[in-house]
Amino acid sequence: MKTVTMRVDNSIYSIIKSVADGQKRNISNFLEFAVMQYITSSEYINSSEMKEITEDIELMQNLRKGFEDVKNVDYEIV
């Protein structure tokens, strides 16, 4: 387990403390919960979204072509 130190404005701290208390959590546990909620809702896709992506033949062909281009260093940064 790692320790993370962060600085927040007093008004933000008050909001965090209030919400954590309302959920019967300590601040550390609330922040860990809130971060994981954010990450899983905004950075990951669910199985139905993944199915939709993998069933899009044109998209998959374009992705494979892009990966090949990167592997072969056949690209230009613009």
Protein Blocks (a to p, Z undefined) as FASTA:
>chain_A
ZZddddddfklmmmmmmmmmmnopafklmmmmmmmmmmmmmmpccfklmmmmmmmmklmm
mmmmmmmmmmnopacdZZ
